[in-house]
């Protein structure tokens, strides 16, 4: 009984979520996240139970049970649910505090980069390694919520996203998002629910809380959608098609004839879609830049696929042989018990032959399947490493080509700068010569003025000398003005040339610095390429050796399969012969029964006839 709504309500507690409904099959009136932080449960007198929740917003409920025992049971169950949720949350937080490798998608170009993420003091930190000096972080107290799946614009703009939908999630902040993707079921479970717990402690946003059951439901839905999209269908149409296929009359027989479902290895299809690959643990100190994916060697990939198909066929054949052995053993058991009439000799012989042959073949098939599985698992990472080394070599080669091109362009720019400097030095020499000529002309003019002053001091020559001096002064003034203009023009030109020379010197200095840096980069690239080239050569050698081993294993396996088929044929022939002997034994038994009946009839007739028939039977 709800004291606030004044009505009876139906309560369901499952996986840390308390649902309040109108009835057993009614709709949800409210949902209380008991597993969230800040939840309090108190048992009050008069069979009352008080529940307070803080996530996603503050809620309080007061219920009245029918008895004290019922109230106490509900109180204990709610407390146990809270305790279990705290233990699970503690394990998730330990995982995200220690950190792991994830992919971060950039908002500008939607490209991903591999970084090491960890949580420290309510901050989500990431860098190339946990000990990296250049570490970025965001404050989880400012986070508005968390979204599961590729829902943001950054994910939607990716044309070919390499991470599956169920491995993606986003953190929402004011004006931005942090879009991440993990590798493995364990990591998505820990990071999504662990970060959700830390964000819900501060209560900044109003995003709904995702329970563990809701998380698993959403993950399975994403995996099913991925499989449906691979088949070119939507999820509802894909599920209908699978249900119809399962409901066909021959579906069960087809599954039984193939020996049941295949082994659930990495990539096998289950109810939630393809199983995830095993989570890889990356060392933060050895992380490298993201490399574009390239296809592996086609020949090696074809061989790996062929080995996988052979392993599946062997497993199916092993299951069929085991079923046949069980059937033969059951048949022999019934024959021993007398439910099936057969001679003792036939039963023993059939039991020994069948069980020995089938047990040997089953053991041989199990050993072959195990060897092929181990060789396949060993070859897969080596082929992947070889592909990575080839991609890194190609990338380094492209960088070397780019550095060579930059070096050539810098040399061209240096040549142009040198020619410009030579031209400017010639112009400076010409301007200095013009300056010297102007100085000599000014000295001559000063000497001429001095001579004219001396001439003016003599009175006899004052008048004509004055006129001549006036004309000369006029010409000299014009020459001086012209010289001053030339001097000003030369000074301006000289200043412009000096500024241009400074710019050229600065450009030359920058070009020299860039050239030095490019030479150092080339040297470091050469030093880095040397071990990679050696490693690539070793990888190629190892890959060739593995190919040879796989070829030998395939040849040996084919020979063993042929031997097994021949042995199976012999077993069938032996079984047929035993069946023929069994039929002959049955015929002999029928004859004996007929003879016994005749003897009994003869005994009932006359004693002499009885003696004759007994003698006859004895002779027979």
Secondary structure, DSSP 8 states (H G I E B T S, - for coil): -BTTTTB--EEEEETTEEEEESSTTS-EEEEEETTSTT-EEEEETTTEEEEEE-SSS-EEEEEE-SSHHHHHHHHHHHHHHHHHHHHHHHHHHHHHHH-EEEEEE-TTT--EEEEEEEE-SSEEEEESSTT-SS-EEEEGGG--EEEESS-SHHHHT-SS--S-GGGEEEEEETTEEEEEE-SSHHHHHHHHHHHHHHHHHHT-S------HHHHHHHHHHHHHHHHHHHTT--HHHHHHHHHHHHTSTTHHHHHHHTTSS----TT-EETTEE---------GGG-----------HHHHHHHHHHHHHHHHHHHHHHHHHHHHHHHHHHHHHHHHTSS---HHHHHHHHHHHHHHHHHHHHHHHHHHHHHHHHHHHHHHHHHHHHHHHHHHHHHHHHHHHHHHHHHHHHHHHHHHHHHHHHHHHHHHHHHHHHHHHHHHHHHHHHHHHHHHHHHTSSTTHHHHHHHHHHHHHHHHHHHHHHHHHHHHHHHHHHHHHHHHHHHHHHHHHHHHHHHHHHHHHHHHHHHHHHHHHHHHHHHHHHHHHHHHHHHHHHHHHHHHHHHHHHHHHHHHHHHHHHHHHHHHHHHHHHHHHHHHHHHHHHHH-HHHHHHHHHHHHH-
